[in-house]
């Protein structure tokens, strides 16, 4: 891991810990590094192996893609836009090359499904794949967003998770879907929270 990647890993870990401490005991309590980012990074490393891509850019994008979620006042629906801005600022402060900074920013901005038509690099798709695969690893904790944070009913919370993971599944590269097909089918068959939590 390069020095800049390690520095950004520490940045997201620190911000995640502060967010968790600030929200301790509330419905918003969450550590995004521990419960999501580390899994995205793991997949980015695995998916970029033996590919002609900029792995450092991918690792930075993995660590920073949801950084705006560590701001309690952030608009989650635009987390990709705010995250791209924060990443650009952090990388510029660390004198990271501008061309690579812009690629990290593009990966973060376009990891949102709403921006899929703007994706043009393999790095962007790898981040999308890593993000999607990671959600299948933490399907249980995904349930807490609609049920605890959003206050949805059990039925609506199950449907929320099913819709989220359907979107992730559909965006995955075709050659990766087999990795999560069994979990996806089990999520789609879930009738209640206990079914989801057993996955």
NORKAVEN-V599973 format. One record per run of one state. SS is the DSSP state (~ for helix, > for strand, _ for the rest). FROM is the first residue (numbers start at 1). TO is the last residue. If there is no record, write none. Layout:
SS;FROM;TO
SS;FROM;TO
This chain:
_;1;2
~;3;22
_;23;31
~;32;48
_;49;54
~;55;64
_;65;66
~;67;70
_;71;75
~;76;93
_;94;97
~;98;109
_;110;112
~;113;118
_;119;121
~;122;137
_;138;138
~;139;149
_;150;153
~;154;171
_;172;173
~;174;179
_;180;180
~;181;189
_;190;192
~;193;197
_;198;199
